Amino acid sequence: MNRTFMSGYYQGVVEVAPAALSAAQVTELAVTMTIQHLRHVGVAVTTIHDFLVDDIGADARLVARFINFDADQLSTAQARILALAFAK
């Protein structure tokens, strides 16, 4: 998977995130969705980590918090963030 595609996926999540979310919440949503998508297509965890931290500039602690979550845990984290947007 090339970095241009991965960057586009991340940016797409950022651009379509609900406006009611804070910047930190949008970043968390984008990180969790990107991890889930890239793990689903078979990208190595270390590659995902390095991409998010080095190429995107995501906070390393945020990435580390979610990098080992399974698909259900990532979906739950995403649902929690999206619920905040619609609870207002």
PyMOL commands that set and color helices and strands:
alter all, ss='L'
color gray80, all
select helices_A, chain A and resi 3-16+23-40+45-56+60-66+71-86
alter helices_A, ss='H'
color red, helices_A
deselect
rebuild
show_as cartoon
